[in-house]
Amino acid sequence: RPILDHYSLPLLDQLISITTGATLMSYALYTLAEQPIRKFGDNLWLTLPIVIYIVFRYFYLVYALGQGSDPSRMLLTDKPLLISVFVWVAAAFLLVYHSVLFG
């Protein structure tokens, strides 16, 4: 991408680290939030390890295997990443569905 020529790799690595930390912290706080912030899914915090795995797997693919040029292709071709996304969707759905029915 031509725009990336204007940024140094150390700067981009720092920005990725900051953004990743903020994203994981935001998701963790959201899943642990009390009611009016989050209406359904009292046990959504159980999905946090799955999200952490997804982020770490993504960084492994980008940094260790150099597959960061096409994230959508990476998602569709890397089986562990794709399976973990499906597991997260299923877990979140079941936890929210269970909370709506029995909460």
C-alpha positions in Angstrom: 0.0 0.0 0.0 1.6 3.3 -1.0 0.4 5.2 2.1 2.5 2.9 4.3 5.6 4.4 2.8 5.0 7.5 4.9 5.2 5.5 8.2 8.1 3.7 9.7 7.8 0.1 10.7 8.6 0.8 14.4 5.8 3.4 14.5 3.3 1.0 13.0 4.3 -1.8 15.4 3.8 0.6 18.3 0.4 1.7 17.0 -0.6 -2.0 16.5 0.4 -2.8 20.1 -1.5 0.2 21.5 -4.6 -0.6 19.5 -4.5 -4.3 20.3 -4.3 -3.6 24.1 -7.1 -1.0 23.9 -9.3 -3.4 21.8 -8.8 -6.4 24.2 -9.4 -4.2 27.3 -12.5 -2.6 25.7 -13.9 -6.1 24.9 -13.1 -7.3 28.4 -14.8 -4.3 30.0 -17.8 -4.7 27.8 -18.3 -8.3 28.6 -18.0 -7.6 32.3 -20.3 -4.5 32.2 -23.4 -4.4 34.2 -26.9 -3.9 32.8 -27.9 -0.8 31.2 -24.7 -0.8 29.2 -25.1 -4.4 28.0 -28.6 -5.8 27.9 -28.0 -9.5 27.3 -25.4 -12.2 27.9 -24.4 -12.2 31.5 -21.7 -14.7 30.8 -20.1 -13.1 27.7 -16.9 -12.8 29.6 -16.5 -16.5 28.8 -15.8 -15.6 25.2 -12.8 -13.5 26.2 -10.2 -16.3 25.8 -11.5 -17.0 22.3 -11.1 -13.4 21.3 -7.6 -13.3 22.7 -6.7 -16.4 20.8 -8.2 -14.9 17.5 -6.1 -11.7 18.0 -2.9 -13.7 18.8 -3.4 -16.1 15.9 -3.9 -13.1 13.6 -0.6 -11.6 14.8 1.2 -14.9 14.4 0.0 -15.1 10.8 1.1 -11.6 10.1 4.4 -11.4 11.9 5.7 -15.0 11.9 4.3 -16.2 8.5 4.1 -12.8 6.7 0.5 -13.2 5.5 -0.7 -9.7 6.4 -1.2 -8.5 2.8 -4.8 -9.7 2.5 -6.7 -10.1 5.9 -9.9 -11.3 4.3 -8.1 -14.1 2.4 -6.2 -15.0 5.6 -9.5 -15.3 7.5 -10.9 -17.6 4.9 -7.9 -19.8 4.3 -6.5 -20.3 7.8 -8.5 -23.1 9.4 -7.6 -22.4 13.0 -8.5 -18.8 12.7 -11.8 -19.5 10.8 -12.8 -22.2 13.3 -12.1 -19.9 16.3 -14.3 -17.2 14.7 -17.1 -19.7 14.3 -16.6 -20.9 17.9 -16.8 -17.3 19.1 -20.0 -16.6 17.1 -21.6 -19.8 18.4 -20.5 -19.1 22.0 -21.7 -15.5 21.9 -25.0 -16.6 20.4 -25.6 -19.3 22.9 -24.7 -17.1 25.9 -27.0 -14.3 24.7 -29.8 -16.7 23.8 -29.5 -18.4 27.1 -29.6 -15.1 28.9 -32.7 -13.9 27.0 -34.6 -17.2 27.7 -33.5 -17.9 31.2 -32.0 -14.6 32.4 
